Amino acid sequence: MWYNNILETIGNTPLVKLNNITKGVKATVLAKIETTNPGNSIKDRMALKMIEVAERSGILKPGGTIIEGTSGNTGMGLAMAAIIKGYKCIFTTTDKQSKEKVDALRAFGAEVIVCPTNVEPEDPRSYYSVSSRLEREVPNSWKPNQYDNLSNSLAHYEQTGPEIWAQTEGKITHLVVGVGTGGTISGTGRYLKEKNPNIKIWGIDTYGSVFKKYKETGIFDKNEIYPYITEGIGEDFLPQNVDFNVIDRFEKVTDKDAALMTRDIARKEGIFAGNSAGSALAGLMQMKDELKESDVVVIIFHDHGSRYMAKMYNEDWLRERGFLEDEKLTAKSILTKRGRQEIVTIDCEQSVLQAINTIKSLNISQIPVTQKGMVVGKITESDILSAVLENPALRSGSVKDIMTASFPFVDLNTSIDKITSIINKENMAVLVEDGNGNIEIITQYDIINAISG
């Protein structure tokens, strides 16, 4: 048996029992592995459904252009379907999204426009607004609008819900889903509640999103909105696909807990899943005491870990955000081993001769250059030598005439691997601000000492 095209392989994804992370959970916990869809995410389901409904209604015409604001996964599903069905695609996304997601969309021949994250949805620069403007300007175009297009929820009502019901033989008691557009949780939840009204539908939200407070109070609170790192869930507006009557409760998960759980899913369960899976499982673990042995919980694992290689699966990215604290040497541990040292700096208005005398008297090879107390550059032995050999008169000139770019700044959590990759012929040291706001310098000598100590 074969399939006539790749779109026929969408759906019928496996349900897999989690065993290690969930050891302390009384219930049976099952993950719906949506990464086995051809576009590696659950969004393949609703992307195809939105296109089919639009074709039937006549708003998507042959040879048309599909324009959508997407974080990547919906775009992948739309782009795949567009190739098979003969449409062009233009996608707008935010600068928060991983580079891998954008590259994947371009690999499918889509045009991708990256827009700023930290603007209001109605701002003309937002990825919502840009996609709406393009729909008005590009002839024979159609914007699916995954947030408010109820074909999104319909796909899950018709497919995901029935699959889970059949796979658990009707034993499911709880559905746990990260909520973004709301299509997955609302469509799947609606189907399951029709089968058994006692099934609990738990939505996972993130700090910086409006869903939880709105569900609990009916108030849309703009003060709840602030930037967050977690991808794929949470919103700063209320999509029409979010059916608050279907969702019994929301649980918020921090960026850090979501990121670390994403890694744990790979390391402890052997499942390579994306950031929203980490959020969903971290949320379940926060609520685990409410579950009993007879419960059967299904968690949606929305997408694939390969889309997050530069983020949740990158140790330096995690350290830079203070998410990862392990035994590996960091800037902080190098400074702790070395002890506090007063950094020597020179003002940019001082003379080159003063810099030479400082280097000689202190037996150092490089000095950060400051202006009004701020580090603005550096001066090294080799800088001075090459400048003075070329023009001896520069000895009496000011440091700012021969200084070069500042040493790079690193975070206290930056790993020794990252620091050594930054240090080279141009940068023989890095600067770091300690916990008290003091600037410290880390040289190759400090690194060697820390390793050998």
C-alpha positions in Angstrom: 0.0 0.0 0.0 1.2 3.5 -0.7 -0.1 7.1 -0.2 -0.9 9.2 -3.2 0.8 12.3 -1.7 2.4 13.4 1.5 -0.8 15.0 2.8 -2.4 11.6 3.1 0.1 10.7 5.9 -1.2 13.4 8.3 -2.8 12.1 11.5 -3.0 8.8 13.2 -0.1 9.7 15.4 1.1 7.3 18.2 0.2 7.5 21.9 3.2 6.7 24.1 3.3 6.0 27.8 5.8 8.2 29.8 7.7 6.2 32.4 10.6 8.1 34.0 9.7 11.8 34.4 6.2 10.8 35.6 7.4 8.2 38.2 5.9 10.3 41.0 2.5 10.7 39.3 -0.2 8.2 40.4 -2.0 8.4 37.0 -1.1 6.8 33.7 0.4 9.5 31.6 0.4 9.2 27.8 2.0 11.5 25.2 0.3 12.1 21.8 3.4 12.3 19.6 2.4 14.7 16.9 6.0 14.9 15.6 5.2 11.9 13.4 3.1 14.1 11.1 5.0 14.8 7.8 5.7 18.5 8.9 6.7 17.2 12.3 3.9 19.0 14.1 0.2 18.9 15.0 -0.3 22.0 12.9 -0.3 19.9 9.7 -3.8 18.8 10.6 -5.4 22.2 10.8 -3.3 23.7 8.0 -4.7 21.2 5.5 -8.3 21.6 7.0 -8.2 25.4 6.6 -7.1 25.0 3.0 -9.8 22.4 2.1 -12.6 24.5 3.7 -11.4 27.6 1.9 -11.3 25.7 -1.4 -14.8 24.4 -1.0 -16.1 27.9 -0.1 -14.3 29.4 -3.1 -12.3 32.0 -1.2 -9.0 30.2 -2.1 -8.8 30.0 -5.9 -6.4 28.1 -8.1 -2.9 29.5 -8.3 -3.6 31.8 -5.3 -1.1 33.0 -2.6 -1.6 31.9 1.0 -0.5 34.7 3.4 -0.3 33.9 7.1 1.2 35.0 10.4 2.9 31.9 11.8 5.6 30.9 14.3 6.7 28.2 11.9 4.7 25.0 12.4 1.4 26.2 10.8 3.5 27.7 8.0 5.2 24.3 7.5 1.8 22.6 7.2 0.5 25.3 4.8 3.6 25.3 2.7 3.5 21.5 2.3 -0.1 21.5 1.3 0.5 24.5 -1.0 3.2 22.5 -2.9 0.9 19.6 -3.5 -2.1 21.9 -4.4 -0.2 24.5 -6.5 -0.3 27.7 -4.3 2.4 30.2 -3.4 3.1 31.1 0.3 4.1 34.3 2.1 4.6 34.0 5.9 5.2 36.7 8.6 6.7 35.6 11.8 8.4 37.2 14.9 12.0 37.7 15.8 11.4 35.5 18.9 11.1 32.4 16.8 14.0 30.1 16.3 16.1 30.4 13.1 15.5 26.7 12.4 11.8 27.4 12.0 12.3 30.2 9.6 14.9 28.2 7.6 12.5 25.3 7.4 9.7 27.5 5.9 12.2 28.9 3.3 13.2 25.3 2.5 9.6 24.7 1.3 9.9 27.7 -1.0 7.9 30.1 1.1 8.8 33.8 1.4 9.3 34.6 5.1 9.1 38.2 6.6 10.5 38.5 10.2 8.7 41.2 12.3 9.4 42.5 15.8 7.9 40.6 18.8 7.5 43.3 21.4 4.8 45.4 19.7 1.0 45.5 20.2 -1.0 43.2 17.8 -2.6 46.2 16.2 0.9 47.9 15.6 1.5 48.1 11.8 4.9 46.4 12.4 3.4 43.3 14.1 3.3 40.0 12.3 -0.5 40.0 12.5 -0.7 43.5 10.9 1.9 42.9 8.2 0.1 39.7 7.1 -3.2 41.5 6.9 -1.7 44.3 4.8 -0.2 41.9 2.4 -3.5 40.1 2.0 -5.0 43.4 0.9 -2.1 44.2 -1.5 -1.3 40.8 -3.1 -3.8 39.9 -5.8 -5.7 36.5 -5.6 -4.5 36.0 -2.0 -6.0 34.4 1.1 -5.2 34.7 4.8 -6.2 31.5 6.7 -5.9 33.5 10.1 -5.3 30.4 12.2 -6.3 32.3 15.4 -9.9 33.1 14.4 -10.5 30.5 11.6 -12.7 27.9 13.3 -11.6 25.2 10.7 -8.5 25.0 13.1 -10.7 23.7 15.9 -12.7 21.6 13.5 -9.6 19.7 12.4 -9.1 18.5 16.0 -12.8 17.9 16.6 -12.8 15.6 13.5 -9.4 13.9 13.9 -7.3 14.4 17.1 -10.3 13.9 19.5 -11.6 10.7 17.9 -8.0 9.3 17.7 -7.4 9.8 21.4 -10.7 8.4 22.3 -10.1 5.3 20.3 -6.5 4.9 21.4 -7.4 5.0 25.1 -10.5 2.9 24.5 -12.5 5.7 26.1 -10.5 5.6 29.3 -9.0 9.1 29.1 -9.8 11.2 32.1 -7.6 14.3 31.5 -6.4 16.1 28.4 -3.4 18.5 28.9 -2.5 20.9 26.1 -0.4 24.0 25.7 -2.7 26.8 24.5 -1.7 29.2 21.7 -4.3 29.6 18.9 -6.6 27.4 21.0 -7.6 25.1 18.1 -6.0 21.9 19.5 -7.4 22.1 23.0 -10.9 23.4 22.0 -11.5 21.0 19.1 -10.1 17.9 20.8 -11.7 18.9 24.2 -15.1 19.5 22.7 -15.1 16.0 21.0 -13.9 14.3 24.2 -16.5 16.1 26.4 -19.3 15.0 24.1 -18.1 11.4 24.6 -17.7 11.9 28.4 -18.6 15.2 30.1 -16.4 14.2 33.1 -13.2 14.4 31.2 -11.1 17.3 32.5 -9.5 19.7 29.9 -6.4 21.4 31.3 -4.8 24.2 29.4 -1.2 25.2 29.9 -0.4 28.9 29.8 2.8 30.9 30.2 3.7 33.9 32.3 3.2 37.0 30.1 0.0 35.6 28.6 -3.6 36.6 29.2 -5.4 33.2 29.2 -5.4 32.1 32.8 -6.6 35.4 34.3 -9.3 35.7 31.6 -10.6 32.2 32.3 -10.7 32.8 36.1 -12.1 36.4 36.2 -13.5 37.2 32.7 -11.1 40.2 32.7 -8.7 40.9 29.8 -5.8 42.4 31.8 -3.2 44.1 29.7 -1.0 44.2 32.8 -0.6 40.5 32.5 1.1 40.9 29.1 4.9 41.0 29.0 7.6 39.4 26.8 8.3 35.7 27.4 10.6 33.1 25.8 8.4 30.0 25.7 7.3 29.3 22.1 4.0 28.1 20.7 1.8 28.8 23.7 0.3 31.9 25.4 -1.1 35.0 23.7 -1.6 38.7 24.2 -5.1 38.7 22.7 -8.1 36.3 22.7 -8.2 34.1 19.6 -11.7 33.0 18.6 -10.5 29.4 18.6 -10.0 29.4 22.3 -13.2 28.0 23.7 -13.1 28.9 27.4 -16.2 26.8 28.1 -14.4 23.7 27.0 -11.3 24.4 29.0 -11.8 23.6 32.7 -8.7 25.4 34.0 -5.3 27.0 33.1 -2.0 26.4 34.7 0.9 28.8 34.1 4.5 27.5 33.6 7.7 29.6 33.8 10.1 29.9 30.8 12.8 28.2 32.8 10.6 25.2 33.9 9.4 24.8 30.3 12.9 24.9 28.8 14.4 22.4 31.3 11.5 20.0 31.0 11.8 20.1 27.2 15.4 18.8 27.6 14.3 16.3 30.2 11.8 14.7 27.8 14.6 13.9 25.4 17.1 12.8 28.1 14.7 10.8 30.3 12.0 9.6 27.8 14.0 9.4 24.6 11.4 11.7 22.9 12.7 14.6 20.9 9.9 17.2 21.3 9.6 20.9 21.2 9.1 23.7 23.8 5.4 23.4 24.2 5.7 19.8 25.1 8.1 20.9 27.9 5.5 23.4 29.1 2.7 20.9 29.0 4.5 18.2 31.0 5.9 20.8 33.5 2.3 22.0 34.0 1.1 18.5 34.6 3.8 17.9 37.1 2.7 21.0 39.0 -0.9 19.5 39.2 0.1 15.9 39.8 -1.2 15.7 43.3 -4.8 16.1 41.9 -4.5 12.9 40.0 -5.4 9.4 41.2 -4.2 5.9 40.1 -7.3 5.2 37.9 -6.7 8.4 35.9 -5.5 8.3 32.3 -3.9 11.6 31.2 -3.1 12.5 27.6 -0.6 15.3 26.9 -0.1 16.7 23.4 3.5 16.8 22.3 3.0 19.4 19.5 6.2 19.6 17.6 9.8 18.3 17.1 12.9 19.2 19.0 14.9 19.9 15.8 13.2 23.3 15.7 14.8 24.3 19.0 18.4 23.3 18.6 19.7 26.9 19.0 17.5 27.4 22.1 16.2 24.8 24.5 18.8 22.2 23.3 21.7 24.7 23.5 23.5 24.8 26.9 25.0 28.2 26.4 21.6 29.7 25.5 20.2 28.2 28.7 23.1 29.5 30.8 22.9 33.0 29.3 19.3 33.1 30.7 20.2 31.6 34.0 18.2 28.5 33.3 21.1 26.0 33.7 23.3 25.6 36.7 25.6 22.6 36.4 29.1 21.5 37.3 30.6 23.0 34.1 32.9 26.0 34.7 31.3 29.4 34.0 32.4 33.0 34.2 31.1 33.1 37.7 33.1 30.0 38.9 36.2 31.3 37.2 35.9 34.6 39.1 35.2 32.7 42.3 38.3 30.6 42.0 40.5 33.6 41.1 39.1 36.0 43.8 38.2 39.6 43.5 40.7 41.7 41.5 40.6 45.4 40.9 40.3 45.9 37.2 42.8 48.4 35.7 41.2 50.8 33.1 42.4 53.9 31.4 40.3 56.9 30.3 40.1 57.5 26.6 41.4 61.1 27.0 44.7 60.0 28.7 47.9 59.9 26.6 49.3 56.9 24.9 52.5 57.5 27.0 50.4 57.0 30.2 49.1 53.8 28.8 52.6 52.6 28.1 53.7 53.4 31.6 50.7 51.6 33.1 51.3 48.5 31.0 55.0 48.5 32.0 54.6 49.2 35.7 51.8 46.6 36.2 53.2 44.0 33.8 49.9 43.6 32.0 49.3 43.3 28.2 45.9 44.9 27.8 43.7 47.6 29.3 40.0 48.3 28.9 39.4 52.0 27.9 36.7 54.0 29.5 34.8 57.2 28.8 32.8 58.7 31.7 33.2 55.4 33.6 31.8 53.2 30.8 33.9 50.7 28.9 34.2 51.9 25.3 37.2 50.1 23.9 40.6 48.5 24.7 44.2 49.1 24.2 46.8 46.4 24.0 50.6 46.1 23.7 50.4 45.2 20.1 48.0 48.1 19.4 50.5 50.6 20.9 53.5 49.0 19.2 52.0 49.0 15.7 50.6 52.6 16.1 53.9 54.1 17.5 56.1 52.3 14.9 53.9 53.8 12.2 53.8 57.3 13.7 56.1 58.0 16.7 54.1 61.3 17.4 51.2 59.2 18.6 53.0 58.7 21.9 51.8 62.1 23.0 48.4 61.6 21.5 45.3 60.4 23.4 44.4 56.7 23.9 41.1 57.2 21.9 43.2 57.7 18.8 44.6 54.2 18.8 42.0 52.2 20.9 40.2 49.3 19.3 36.8 47.7 19.9 36.0 46.7 23.5 36.6 43.3 24.9 33.3 41.3 24.5 31.0 41.3 27.6 29.7 37.9 28.8 27.1 36.9 31.3 28.1 35.3 34.7 26.5 32.1 33.5 28.4 31.9 30.3 30.2 28.5 30.0 34.0 28.2 29.8 33.5 26.6 26.3 31.8 29.8 25.1 34.4 32.1 26.7 37.3 30.2 25.1 35.6 30.4 21.7 35.3 34.2 22.1 39.0 34.7 23.1 41.2 35.0 20.1 44.0 37.2 18.6 41.7 40.2 18.5 40.1 39.6 21.9 42.6 38.3 24.4 40.1 38.6 27.3 36.4 39.1 28.1 34.6 41.4 30.5 31.9 40.4 32.9 29.7 42.3 35.3 29.7 40.6 38.7 26.7 40.4 41.0 27.5 43.8 42.6 27.8 45.7 39.3 31.6 45.7 39.2 33.3 45.0 35.9 35.8 42.1 36.0 38.2 40.9 33.3 38.8 37.3 32.5 42.0 36.5 30.6 43.4 33.3 29.1 45.6 33.1 32.2 42.5 33.1 34.5 41.0 30.3 32.4 44.1 28.1 32.6 44.3 28.7 36.3 40.6 27.7 36.8 41.0 24.5 34.7 44.2 23.4 36.5 42.8 24.3 39.9 
